[in-house]
Amino acid sequence: MKQNSVRLALLFLTTGLVILFLINISVGSVSIPLMEVIKALFTNTGTNADILWQFRLPKAITCVLAGSALATGGLLMQTLFRNPMAGPDVLGLTSGSSLFVATLLMAGRYGSSIGNLVQNPWSVAFAASLGGAMVFIIIISIARYVRDNTSLLIVGLMISAATSSIVSVLQFTSQADDLQTFMIWMLGSVGSTNWYELTVLGIVISIGFVISISLIKSLNGILLGESYALNLAINIRRTRILIVITTGMMVGVVTAFCGPIAFVGLAVPHLVRLLLPTSNHKTLLPAVMLGGAMLLLICDVIAQLPGRTQVLPLNAITSLIGAPVVIWMVIKAKRISV
């Protein structure tokens, strides 16, 4: 693509992100006019400022961070496996997090100490992080010995299937209240993070972004094939491990604080390619980061049902928006590629 076209597309995405961010913090059960939003951002006094700084700004920033992280993880996985249907959860990290959260939430009735632990606001995030980390260690250990990416993909899918089956058993044997709590967590949410949690989320995701940017040359080489990558003196094993580490970090921390958010990582790279038909990760990576943030902001606005007190499940909105788009892309292009 021409450099001017790339700059114009990135400018369009950046402008769209800013507009969607302002819309996101303006709508809700209480509608706040745009000028009042801008005023409240700088005064930090009054009811509108309290609503913005305590609830809406953390939620909107969570959307930006989580959407960008999941979309980046999806792009890395699609490039690593050279599979357009690969997403950030193909390594089983989300399933591992779900298993540990299910164990925590559904085991509370077996002991007062566990029940008290569930009441801790950090307990679910810690359990999700621990579950993702356990699967992450297994995947990293296997990645050091498995030479081809297809085998690594199969291992990740099998780990995901195994952990999902254990979660199903826990659901079958759990009480109704515990099951409801777990199912609410599984629906995904960006509205429960506070500023301290946002700091942790931002630091981890920022580290993931830095590593991803440093891998741009290697990602381009892998996309062209391992032989080409070797000719460019790219260490494939090191690159693969770094991709797994980066994706694991970002997906793990998002799942810990927001629950398993579906479809964003799978759909966004393809949606971005409609605007930027290129395989160069120097262009794709920043565009995907912006696109992921935009998509999650849009989904959150719809889920808020502006003007009402009800909030729809976030995963329901991401799937309703993303699935028809990908189906349309497959029908139109006959095939999709990375």
C-alpha positions as CSV (number, residue, x, y, z in Angstrom):
1,M,0.0,0.0,0.0
2,K,1.0,3.6,-0.5
3,Q,2.4,5.4,2.5
4,N,-0.2,8.1,2.2
5,S,-3.0,5.6,2.2
6,V,-1.6,3.9,5.3
7,R,-1.3,7.2,7.2
8,L,-4.9,8.2,6.2
9,A,-6.2,4.8,7.4
10,L,-4.4,5.1,10.7
11,L,-5.6,8.7,11.1
12,F,-9.2,7.5,10.4
13,L,-8.9,4.7,13.1
14,T,-7.3,7.1,15.6
15,T,-10.1,9.7,15.1
16,G,-12.7,7.0,15.3
17,L,-11.2,5.7,18.6
18,V,-11.3,9.2,20.1
19,I,-15.0,9.7,19.0
20,L,-16.1,6.3,20.3
21,F,-14.3,6.9,23.6
22,L,-16.2,10.1,24.1
23,I,-19.5,8.5,23.2
24,N,-18.8,5.6,25.5
25,I,-18.3,7.9,28.6
26,S,-21.3,10.0,27.6
27,V,-24.0,7.3,27.4
28,G,-25.4,5.1,30.1
29,S,-28.3,4.9,32.5
30,V,-27.7,8.7,33.0
31,S,-27.0,10.5,29.7
32,I,-24.3,13.3,30.0
33,P,-24.0,15.9,27.2
34,L,-20.7,16.0,25.5
35,M,-19.8,19.5,26.7
36,E,-20.6,18.4,30.3
37,V,-18.3,15.4,29.8
38,I,-15.4,17.5,28.7
39,K,-16.0,19.9,31.6
40,A,-16.2,17.1,34.1
41,L,-13.0,15.6,32.8
42,F,-11.1,18.8,33.9
43,T,-13.0,19.9,37.0
44,N,-13.4,16.6,38.9
45,T,-16.3,18.1,41.0
46,G,-20.0,17.5,40.9
47,T,-22.2,14.5,40.2
48,N,-21.2,14.2,36.6
49,A,-17.5,14.2,37.4
50,D,-18.1,11.5,40.1
51,I,-19.9,9.3,37.5
52,L,-17.2,9.8,34.9
53,W,-14.1,9.3,37.2
54,Q,-15.4,6.5,39.3
55,F,-17.3,4.4,36.8
56,R,-17.3,5.4,33.1
57,L,-13.6,6.4,32.6
58,P,-12.3,3.1,34.1
59,K,-14.7,1.2,32.0
60,A,-13.8,3.0,28.8
61,I,-10.1,2.7,29.4
62,T,-10.6,-1.0,30.2
63,C,-12.3,-1.4,26.8
64,V,-9.4,0.3,25.0
65,L,-6.8,-1.8,26.8
66,A,-8.7,-5.1,26.6
67,G,-9.8,-4.7,23.0
68,S,-6.3,-3.8,21.8
69,A,-4.7,-6.7,23.7
70,L,-7.1,-9.3,22.5
71,A,-6.9,-8.1,18.9
72,T,-3.1,-8.1,19.0
73,G,-3.1,-11.6,20.5
74,G,-5.4,-12.7,17.7
75,L,-3.1,-11.3,15.0
76,L,0.0,-12.9,16.6
77,M,-1.8,-16.3,16.8
78,Q,-3.1,-16.1,13.2
79,T,0.5,-15.2,12.0
80,L,2.2,-17.9,14.1
81,F,-0.1,-20.7,13.0
82,R,-0.8,-19.2,9.5
83,N,-4.4,-19.9,10.2
84,P,-7.1,-17.2,9.7
85,M,-9.4,-18.9,12.2
86,A,-6.9,-18.9,15.1
87,G,-7.7,-16.6,18.0
88,P,-5.9,-15.6,21.2
89,D,-7.6,-18.4,23.1
90,V,-6.4,-21.3,20.9
91,L,-3.6,-22.1,23.4
92,G,-6.1,-23.0,26.1
93,L,-5.2,-20.0,28.4
94,T,-8.8,-18.8,28.7
95,S,-10.0,-22.4,29.5
96,G,-7.3,-22.7,32.2
97,S,-8.5,-19.4,33.7
98,S,-12.1,-20.6,33.5
99,L,-11.2,-23.9,35.3
100,F,-9.5,-22.2,38.2
101,V,-12.3,-19.6,38.6
102,A,-14.9,-22.3,38.4
103,T,-13.1,-24.2,41.1
104,L,-12.9,-21.1,43.3
105,L,-16.6,-20.1,42.9
106,M,-18.1,-23.5,43.1
107,A,-16.0,-24.8,46.0
108,G,-17.0,-22.0,48.4
109,R,-19.7,-24.1,50.0
110,Y,-17.1,-26.8,51.1
111,G,-15.4,-24.6,53.7
112,S,-15.6,-21.3,55.4
113,S,-12.0,-20.3,54.5
114,I,-12.7,-20.8,50.8
115,G,-16.0,-19.0,51.2
116,N,-14.2,-16.0,52.8
117,L,-11.6,-16.1,50.0
118,V,-14.4,-15.8,47.4
119,Q,-15.5,-12.5,49.0
120,N,-12.1,-11.0,48.3
121,P,-12.4,-8.8,45.2
122,W,-9.0,-9.9,44.0
123,S,-9.7,-13.6,44.4
124,V,-11.3,-14.2,41.1
125,A,-8.6,-12.2,39.3
126,F,-5.9,-14.2,41.1
127,A,-7.6,-17.5,40.3
128,A,-7.9,-16.6,36.6
129,S,-4.3,-15.5,36.5
130,L,-3.1,-18.7,38.2
131,G,-5.1,-20.9,35.8
132,G,-3.9,-19.1,32.8
133,A,-0.3,-19.3,34.1
134,M,-0.5,-23.0,34.7
135,V,-1.6,-23.7,31.1
136,F,0.9,-21.1,29.9
137,I,3.8,-23.0,31.6
138,I,2.7,-26.2,30.0
139,I,2.5,-24.6,26.5
140,I,5.9,-22.9,26.9
141,S,7.4,-26.2,28.0
142,I,6.0,-28.0,25.0
143,A,6.9,-25.2,22.6
144,R,10.6,-25.7,23.5
145,Y,10.5,-29.3,22.1
146,V,7.8,-29.2,19.4
147,R,9.2,-28.1,16.1
148,D,6.1,-27.4,14.1
149,N,3.4,-24.9,14.9
150,T,0.6,-27.3,14.0
151,S,1.5,-29.7,16.7
152,L,1.5,-26.8,19.2
153,L,-1.9,-25.7,18.0
154,I,-3.3,-29.2,18.5
155,V,-1.8,-29.4,22.0
156,G,-3.5,-26.1,22.9
157,L,-6.8,-27.2,21.6
158,M,-6.6,-30.5,23.5
159,I,-5.7,-28.7,26.7
160,S,-8.7,-26.4,26.1
161,A,-11.0,-29.4,25.6
162,A,-9.7,-31.2,28.8
163,T,-10.1,-28.1,31.0
164,S,-13.6,-27.4,29.5
165,S,-14.7,-30.9,30.3
166,I,-13.6,-30.5,34.0
167,V,-15.5,-27.2,34.1
168,S,-18.6,-29.0,32.8
169,V,-18.3,-31.6,35.6
170,L,-18.1,-28.8,38.2
171,Q,-21.1,-27.0,36.7
172,F,-23.1,-30.3,36.8
173,T,-22.3,-30.8,40.5
174,S,-22.5,-27.2,41.7
175,Q,-25.3,-25.4,43.4
176,A,-27.5,-22.9,41.6
177,D,-26.1,-19.8,43.3
178,D,-22.5,-20.8,42.6
179,L,-23.4,-21.7,39.0
180,Q,-25.1,-18.4,38.4
181,T,-22.0,-16.5,39.7
182,F,-19.7,-18.4,37.4
183,M,-22.0,-18.0,34.4
184,I,-22.1,-14.2,35.0
185,W,-18.3,-14.1,35.0
186,M,-18.2,-16.2,31.8
187,L,-20.3,-13.5,30.1
188,G,-17.5,-11.0,30.3
189,S,-17.5,-7.5,31.7
190,V,-15.4,-4.4,31.5
191,G,-17.3,-2.4,34.2
192,S,-15.9,-3.9,37.3
193,T,-12.3,-2.6,37.2
194,N,-11.0,0.2,39.5
195,W,-8.1,2.5,39.0
196,Y,-5.6,0.2,40.8
197,E,-6.6,-2.8,38.8
198,L,-6.4,-0.6,35.6
199,T,-2.8,0.2,36.6
200,V,-1.9,-3.5,36.7
201,L,-3.8,-4.2,33.5
202,G,-2.1,-1.3,31.7
203,I,1.4,-2.2,32.8
204,V,1.1,-5.9,31.6
205,I,-0.6,-5.0,28.3
206,S,2.0,-2.3,27.6
207,I,4.8,-4.8,28.1
208,G,3.0,-7.1,25.6
209,F,2.7,-4.3,23.1
210,V,6.4,-3.5,23.3
211,I,7.3,-7.1,22.7
212,S,4.9,-7.4,19.8
213,I,6.3,-4.3,18.1
214,S,9.8,-5.7,18.5
215,L,8.7,-8.8,16.7
216,I,7.4,-7.1,13.6
217,K,10.3,-8.2,11.3
218,S,10.0,-11.8,12.6
219,L,6.3,-11.9,12.2
220,N,6.6,-10.8,8.5
221,G,9.3,-13.5,8.0
222,I,7.1,-16.2,9.6
223,L,4.2,-15.2,7.4
224,L,6.2,-15.9,4.3
225,G,7.3,-19.3,5.5
226,E,9.9,-20.9,7.7
227,S,12.5,-21.2,4.9
228,Y,12.2,-17.5,4.1
229,A,12.4,-16.7,7.8
230,L,15.6,-18.7,8.2
231,N,17.2,-17.0,5.3
232,L,16.5,-13.7,7.1
233,A,18.4,-15.1,10.1
234,I,15.2,-15.2,12.2
235,N,15.4,-17.5,15.2
236,I,12.0,-19.3,14.7
237,R,12.0,-21.1,18.0
238,R,12.8,-17.9,20.0
239,T,10.2,-16.0,18.0
240,R,7.6,-18.7,18.6
241,I,8.2,-18.7,22.4
242,L,8.1,-14.9,22.5
243,I,4.8,-14.9,20.6
244,V,3.3,-17.4,23.1
245,I,4.6,-15.4,26.1
246,T,3.2,-12.1,24.7
247,T,-0.2,-13.6,23.9
248,G,-0.3,-15.4,27.2
249,M,0.5,-12.3,29.2
250,M,-2.1,-10.1,27.4
251,V,-4.9,-12.7,27.3
252,G,-4.3,-13.8,30.8
253,V,-4.5,-10.4,32.4
254,V,-7.6,-9.4,30.3
255,T,-9.3,-12.7,31.3
256,A,-8.3,-12.1,35.0
257,F,-10.0,-8.7,35.2
258,C,-12.7,-8.9,32.5
259,G,-13.6,-12.5,32.1
260,P,-13.3,-14.5,28.8
261,I,-14.3,-11.9,26.2
262,A,-15.0,-13.8,22.9
263,F,-14.6,-13.0,19.3
264,V,-12.6,-9.7,19.4
265,G,-9.3,-11.4,18.8
266,L,-10.6,-13.5,16.0
267,A,-12.6,-10.9,14.1
268,V,-10.6,-7.7,14.4
269,P,-7.6,-8.7,12.3
270,H,-9.9,-9.6,9.4
271,L,-12.0,-6.4,9.8
272,V,-8.8,-4.3,9.7
273,R,-7.6,-6.0,6.5
274,L,-10.8,-4.7,4.9
275,L,-9.5,-1.2,5.5
276,L,-5.8,-2.0,5.1
277,P,-5.3,-4.9,2.6
278,T,-1.7,-5.6,3.6
279,S,0.3,-8.4,5.3
280,N,3.0,-6.0,6.6
281,H,2.8,-6.1,10.4
282,K,4.4,-2.7,10.6
283,T,1.1,-1.4,9.4
284,L,-1.2,-4.2,10.6
285,L,-0.1,-4.2,14.2
286,P,-1.0,-0.5,15.2
287,A,-4.2,-0.7,13.1
288,V,-5.3,-3.9,14.9
289,M,-4.6,-2.3,18.2
290,L,-6.8,0.6,17.3
291,G,-9.4,-1.6,15.7
292,G,-9.7,-3.9,18.8
293,A,-10.2,-0.9,21.1
294,M,-12.9,0.6,18.7
295,L,-14.8,-2.7,18.5
296,L,-15.0,-3.3,22.2
297,L,-16.0,0.4,22.8
298,I,-18.9,-0.1,20.3
299,C,-19.9,-3.4,21.9
300,D,-19.9,-1.8,25.4
301,V,-22.0,1.1,24.2
302,I,-24.6,-1.3,22.8
303,A,-24.5,-3.5,25.9
304,Q,-25.2,-0.4,28.1
305,L,-28.6,0.0,26.6
306,P,-28.3,3.9,26.9
307,G,-31.0,5.4,29.0
308,R,-31.8,2.1,30.8
309,T,-30.5,0.5,34.0
310,Q,-30.1,-3.0,32.4
311,V,-26.8,-4.1,31.0
312,L,-26.6,-6.8,28.3
313,P,-23.9,-9.5,28.4
314,L,-20.8,-8.2,26.7
315,N,-20.0,-11.6,25.0
316,A,-23.5,-11.6,23.4
317,I,-22.8,-8.3,21.8
318,T,-19.3,-9.1,20.5
319,S,-20.6,-12.3,18.9
320,L,-23.7,-10.7,17.4
321,I,-21.6,-8.0,15.8
322,G,-18.6,-10.1,14.8
323,A,-20.1,-13.4,13.6
324,P,-22.2,-12.0,10.7
325,V,-19.2,-9.9,9.6
326,V,-16.9,-12.9,9.4
327,I,-19.5,-15.0,7.6
328,W,-20.0,-12.2,5.1
329,M,-16.3,-12.0,4.5
330,V,-16.0,-15.8,3.9
331,I,-18.9,-15.7,1.4
332,K,-17.6,-12.6,-0.4
333,A,-14.0,-13.6,-0.6
334,K,-14.5,-17.4,-0.9
335,R,-11.6,-17.8,1.4
336,I,-9.8,-15.7,4.0
337,S,-6.1,-15.6,4.5
338,V,-3.4,-14.1,6.8
